[in-house]
C-alpha cells in the first residue's frame, strides 16, 4: 500500500472514530454537511474523495481539519505521521 493509500485509510478511520464518538450516523453527517451519504462512506473507507467532500464531511461532524489532523496522526502512528 502506498503512502497516499495509508494516509487516506488513516483519515477514514479517524473520521469514522470521530463520528462514532459524536454518536452520529453517516446519514446525519451527510445531512449536516450537505453531501451524499455514499461520500461519507467512501471517505470512511479510505477511498479517494474530492477536497470539497472532505470539508463538507468535516462540517457535518462539526469539526475543522485542525481538529481531525491529530486523530489522523494517531491512526498513522509515530513513524508514519513524521513523514509529512
C-alpha positions as CSV (number, residue, x, y, z in Angstrom):
1,X,0.0,0.0,0.0
2,X,1.4,3.4,-1.0
3,X,1.8,6.3,1.3
4,X,-1.2,8.1,-0.1
5,X,-3.3,5.0,0.4
6,X,-2.2,4.6,4.0
7,X,-2.9,8.2,4.7
8,X,-6.4,8.0,3.2
9,X,-7.1,4.9,5.2
10,X,-5.9,6.7,8.4
11,X,-8.1,9.7,7.5
12,X,-11.1,7.4,7.0
13,X,-10.5,5.6,10.3
14,X,-10.1,8.9,12.2
15,X,-13.3,10.4,10.6
16,X,-15.3,7.2,11.4
17,X,-14.0,7.2,15.0
18,X,-14.9,10.9,15.5
19,X,-18.4,10.3,14.0
20,X,-19.0,7.4,16.4
21,X,-17.6,9.3,19.3
22,X,-20.2,12.0,18.5
23,X,-22.9,9.3,18.2
24,X,-23.8,10.4,14.7
25,X,-24.9,8.2,11.8
26,X,-23.4,8.6,8.4
27,X,-26.8,9.9,7.3
28,X,-26.7,12.6,10.0
29,X,-23.2,13.7,9.0
30,X,-24.3,13.8,5.3
31,X,-27.3,15.9,6.1
32,X,-25.4,18.3,8.3
33,X,-22.6,18.6,5.7
34,X,-24.9,18.8,2.6
35,X,-23.2,15.8,1.0
36,X,-24.5,12.4,-0.2
37,X,-24.3,9.7,2.4
38,X,-22.3,7.5,-0.1
39,X,-19.5,10.0,0.0
40,X,-19.3,9.9,3.8
41,X,-18.9,6.1,3.4
42,X,-16.2,6.5,0.7
43,X,-14.2,8.8,2.9
44,X,-14.5,6.5,5.9
45,X,-13.4,3.5,3.8
46,X,-10.2,5.4,2.8
47,X,-11.3,5.9,-0.8
48,X,-10.3,8.9,-2.8
49,X,-12.7,11.8,-2.4
50,X,-12.6,15.4,-3.6
51,X,-11.3,18.0,-1.2
52,X,-14.7,19.7,-1.1
53,X,-16.2,16.4,0.0
54,X,-13.7,16.1,2.9
55,X,-14.5,19.6,4.1
56,X,-18.3,19.0,3.8
57,X,-17.9,15.9,5.9
58,X,-15.9,17.8,8.5
59,X,-18.7,20.4,8.6
60,X,-21.1,17.6,9.1
61,X,-19.1,16.4,12.0
62,X,-18.9,20.0,13.4
63,X,-15.1,20.0,13.4
64,X,-12.3,21.5,11.4
65,X,-9.3,19.9,9.7
66,X,-7.1,21.0,12.6
67,X,-9.4,19.0,14.9
68,X,-9.1,15.9,12.8
69,X,-5.4,16.1,11.9
70,X,-4.2,14.9,15.4
71,X,-6.6,11.9,15.1
72,X,-5.2,11.1,11.7
73,X,-1.7,11.3,13.0
74,X,-2.6,8.9,15.9
75,X,-4.0,6.5,13.3
76,X,-0.8,6.6,11.3
77,X,1.4,6.0,14.3
78,X,4.5,7.9,15.3
79,X,6.7,6.7,12.4
80,X,4.1,7.3,9.7
81,X,2.9,10.8,10.9
82,X,6.5,12.0,10.8
83,X,6.7,11.7,7.0
84,X,4.6,14.7,6.3
